[in-house]
Amino acid sequence: MELGSRMEKNEQFLQKLGKKSLDKCLDLNNCGLTAADLRELGEALDAIPDLEELNLSWNSEVGGNLPVVFHKVQDRSKIRTLELVECALTPDDGVFVAQVIPLLSNLQELDLSANKNVGSSSENLLSRLRFLPALKSLLLNSCALEREPFEALAEASLHLRALEILNLSWNKCVGGNLELLLDTLKLSTSLQELRLSSCSLVTEDVASLASIIQTGHLAKLQKLDLSYNDSVCDAGWAVFCQNVGSLKELSELDISLRPSNFRDCGQWVKHLLCAVTKLPKITEIGMKRWVLPPSQEGQLESLDQNHRHGVRLDHDGFR
């Protein structure tokens, strides 16, 4: 089939899905793609030689059909963004992605969130992330990571020096094992966003993170999400809050508790409020379901009214 005919067929396929053809970007998220559609898409991609962005998220039929989609991509090194959120990826898909990764040498954004098999059987896939030197954003939240894949990820992440965004939220295995990522966090000079919400973090994890901050690492961090980690004790929050003031680029911090849980703040809250005055770019702190003691009421109200800092403190009031 000549190029003109392939491009016409491509246009017809996209029109059927209510999408417009773009030279470099193809966004087919939540389109209800069927297996037949994916086979047709695989043929259509042959007519997009300069494809840089591909989003197939929220199409469950992608699971088991990923090789069919990719087999006609002419130059995989041009792809910069690949989004496969909640695509029901199978172990075989994981094996295929692991094989393809070395060909995605210019990939900058990879989103595999909400694919449970990524976390349970794809340590080989995660270990091969080391071949993505340009990767800036890695989203693996809600992947049900198990210990061995997490270890593979931690080892591979040492090679991701350009990484700016890392989201591991809702992966319980991170709790008690954050130390596996410590070397990565120490070496990182680009990380701007770190999300570890609902990771079952324990006091030792938060203390380790505090020690990294204390020694001057993570200097470019702008957003830090530690919410829904209710197992961290007051001592852990205290050492963290004593050091968080060193993150001069930090603009957003979230340490909220789960919706079903309320706890009184310990004495660590005074360290947090003190740290806020040392953070020139902080704009929002999430503290939902933490109940502040009356002794901190005046300081909190003063902080809320201080337009110089302009901080939005999202909390649940006073005891």
C-alpha atoms as one frame of an Amber mdcrd trajectory, in Angstrom:
protein
   0.000   0.000   0.000   1.451   3.394  -1.003   1.972   6.154   1.565  -0.950
   8.251   0.239  -3.358   5.345   0.620  -2.048   4.546   4.117  -2.514   8.170
   5.185  -6.075   8.184   3.846  -6.836   4.962   5.724  -5.281   6.504   8.822
  -7.538   9.557   8.519 -10.612   7.361   8.180  -9.649   5.366  11.251  -9.167
   8.490  13.351 -12.419  10.018  12.120 -14.230   6.857  13.224 -12.887   7.478
  16.728 -13.723  11.171  16.620 -10.043  12.130  16.627  -7.998  14.422  14.439
  -4.765  13.402  12.805  -1.660  15.091  14.127   1.793  14.725  12.700   3.476
  13.961  16.023   0.803  13.400  18.698  -1.859  10.692  18.892  -4.175  10.845
  21.926  -6.591   7.915  22.048  -7.216   7.765  25.781 -10.584   6.382  26.924
 -11.777   5.633  23.398 -13.165   2.178  24.057 -10.691   0.674  21.612 -11.431
  -2.910  20.648  -8.909  -5.554  19.625  -9.909  -4.916  15.999  -9.361  -1.177
  16.472  -5.901  -1.844  17.874  -4.973  -3.978  14.885  -6.165  -1.177  12.622
  -4.234   1.328  14.704  -1.101  -0.761  14.298  -1.449  -0.399  10.512  -2.306
   3.324  10.786   0.850   4.128  12.729   2.848   3.257   9.636   1.570   6.555
   8.202   2.812   8.666  11.133   6.588   8.452  10.695   7.290  11.318  13.085
   5.171  10.074  16.003   6.411  11.569  19.281   3.449  11.191  21.670   1.152
   8.179  22.047  -1.593   7.944  24.670  -3.654   4.738  24.853  -4.704   5.125
  28.494  -7.970   3.705  29.853  -8.452   1.246  27.015  -8.528  -2.173  28.642
  -8.253  -4.057  25.341  -4.708  -2.753  24.971  -3.778  -5.502  27.417  -2.508
  -8.433  25.359  -2.441  -6.396  22.145   0.438  -4.001  22.697   2.795  -5.712
  20.206   0.094  -5.419  17.539  -0.020  -1.654  18.055   3.729  -1.115  17.948
   4.783  -3.379  15.117   4.441  -0.664  12.422   6.004   2.244  14.333   8.775
   3.218  11.947  11.203   5.017  14.252  10.636   4.289  17.920  13.528   6.538
  18.927  11.341   9.553  18.072   8.723   8.707  20.707   9.012  11.086  23.651
   5.776  10.359  25.531   4.099   6.986  26.116   0.985   6.796  28.306  -0.603
   3.425  29.103  -2.628   4.147  32.240  -5.020   1.362  33.309  -4.636  -0.644
  30.121  -4.793  -4.075  31.790  -1.285  -4.831  30.573  -0.457  -8.534  30.722
   2.861 -10.164  31.692   3.479 -10.708  27.971   2.990  -6.992  27.374   5.564
  -6.367  30.076   8.030  -8.640  28.292   7.380  -6.792  25.039   7.889  -3.361
  26.620  11.126  -4.600  28.184  12.331  -5.601  24.709  11.286  -2.292  23.147
  12.714   0.023  25.829  16.270   0.155  24.412  14.745   1.451  21.152  12.953
   4.287  22.973  16.205   6.147  23.551  14.597   9.615  23.553  11.593   8.767
  25.737  10.958  11.541  28.255   7.594  10.593  29.801   6.427   7.082  30.714
   3.134   6.440  32.490   2.294   2.841  33.396   0.018   3.685  36.327  -2.749
   1.331  37.460  -1.368  -1.741  35.674  -1.092  -4.399  38.378   1.050  -6.797
  36.354   3.766  -4.174  36.110   4.292  -4.546  39.819   3.886  -8.279  40.225
   5.757  -9.823  37.335   7.743  -7.198  35.456  11.036  -6.785  37.307  12.768
  -7.277  33.944  10.764  -4.389  32.494  11.649  -2.065  35.372  15.304  -3.050
  35.352  15.567  -2.012  31.701  14.474   1.540  32.474  18.213   2.164  32.800
  18.262   2.406  28.996  16.134   5.578  29.057  18.694   8.316  29.801  16.346
  11.126  28.695  13.458  10.046  30.956  12.039  13.006  32.901   8.715  11.659
  34.182   8.072   8.139  35.524   4.598   7.358  36.854   4.097   3.946  38.463
   1.376   4.736  40.984  -1.099   1.963  41.800   0.987  -0.744  40.119   0.957
  -3.140  43.083   4.747  -3.206  43.129   6.235  -6.200  44.859   9.655  -6.383
  46.476  11.689  -7.759  43.534  10.287  -5.361  40.895  10.803  -2.500  43.352
  14.419  -3.532  43.869  14.873  -3.643  40.077  13.353  -0.182  39.782  15.607
   1.202  42.517  18.706  -0.155  40.804  17.654   1.126  37.389  16.746   4.561
  38.738  20.419   5.209  39.500  20.835   5.704  35.751  17.907   8.141  35.382
  19.830  11.346  35.999  17.342  13.514  34.067  14.337  12.379  36.150  12.148
  15.285  37.293   8.926  13.518  38.333   8.643  10.210  40.199   5.274   8.894
  41.365   5.201   5.649  43.366   2.002   6.361  45.291  -0.268   3.494  46.351
   2.504   0.909  46.221   2.598  -0.564  49.722   5.955  -2.286  49.277   7.740
   1.070  49.417   7.026   1.167  53.156  10.047  -0.064  55.091  12.055  -0.225
  51.866  12.503   3.420  50.955  16.201   2.995  51.719  16.485   1.157  48.399
  15.882   4.503  46.684  18.201   6.540  48.911  21.182   6.392  46.559  18.978
   7.550  43.689  17.645  10.456  45.736  21.162  11.400  46.798  22.432  11.442
  43.226  19.402  13.203  41.773  20.040  16.792  40.722  16.854  17.241  38.688
  14.000  15.773  40.771  11.199  18.307  41.169   8.219  16.150  42.153   8.179
  13.099  44.448   4.892  11.379  45.295   4.770   8.633  47.923   1.131   8.805
  48.994  -0.312   5.684  50.655   2.967   3.767  50.466   2.779   2.378  54.024
   5.814   4.458  54.965   7.130   3.917  58.473   9.057   6.203  60.795  12.430
   4.978  59.510  11.465   5.868  55.922  10.620   9.443  56.805  13.751   9.759
  58.952  15.865   8.536  56.020  14.236  11.078  53.739  14.964  13.780  56.319
  18.630  12.790  56.429  18.915  13.181  52.654  17.348  16.620  52.858  19.638
  17.577  55.728  22.750  16.794  53.704  21.663  19.151  50.912  20.180  16.717
  48.409  16.860  17.139  46.589  17.629  20.845  46.281  15.284  21.277  43.286
  12.292  19.497  44.824   9.093  21.517  44.376   6.303  19.063  45.229   6.419
  16.382  47.927   3.449  14.126  48.712   3.716  11.973  51.843  -0.030  11.805
  52.509  -1.935   8.739  53.757   1.087   7.286  55.547  -0.527   6.982  58.962
   2.056   4.569  60.401   4.699   7.268  60.783   4.966   8.175  64.477   5.386
  11.660  65.940   9.154  11.195  66.209   9.355  10.597  62.462   7.328  13.685
  61.632   9.428  15.701  64.072  12.754  14.876  62.422  11.229  15.433  58.990
   9.791  18.838  59.916  13.077  19.889  61.482  14.777  19.413  58.105  12.131
  20.230  55.501  13.063  23.921  55.738  16.155  23.120  53.672  14.047  22.504
  50.552  14.148  26.104  49.341  12.324  25.347  46.064   9.436  23.519  47.765
   6.016  24.925  46.845   3.647  22.063  47.813   3.788  19.618  50.712   1.109
  17.095  51.706   1.209  15.076  54.934  -2.544  14.524  55.252  -3.954  11.446
  56.962  -6.426   8.981  55.475 -10.083  10.088  55.488 -10.983   7.582  58.223
  -8.233   8.666  60.587  -7.838  11.706  62.849  -4.821  12.348  65.071  -3.655
  15.094  67.341  -0.528  16.820  66.134   2.448  16.257  68.385   5.025  18.852
  69.268   6.440  18.366  65.771   3.916  20.857  64.386   5.887  23.741  65.850
   8.874  22.603  63.795   6.685  22.535  60.685   5.337  26.029  61.277   8.877
  27.247  61.873  10.047  25.577  58.664   7.367  27.376  56.657   9.017  30.702
  57.431  12.223  29.359  55.831  10.533  28.192  52.628  10.348  31.190  50.282
   8.267  29.432  47.598   5.838  27.366  49.689   2.192  27.990  48.751   0.278
  24.955  50.020   0.593  22.469  52.878  -1.895  19.612  53.167  -2.597  18.568
  56.775  -6.084  17.101  56.520  -7.306  15.188  59.561  -4.459  16.430  61.733
  -5.910  18.253  64.740  -3.731  21.075  66.017  -3.358  21.792  69.755  -4.708
  25.112  71.092  -1.151  26.219  71.876  -0.478  26.527  68.142  -3.670  28.412
  67.322  -2.148  31.858  67.433   0.861  30.899  65.343  -1.319  29.198  62.755
  -3.684  32.145  62.443  -0.719  34.458  62.078   0.632  32.246  59.322  -2.721
  32.172  57.529  -2.892  35.970  57.577   0.705  36.557  56.542   0.441  37.645
  52.915   4.193  37.727  52.578   4.225  33.936  52.599   0.812  33.437  50.996
   0.570  29.898  52.361  -2.638  27.873  52.137  -2.616  25.522  55.103  -5.237
  22.828  54.556  -6.021  21.494  58.031  -8.993  20.443  60.177  -8.903  23.055
  62.884  -8.132  22.854  66.570  -8.767  20.445  69.357
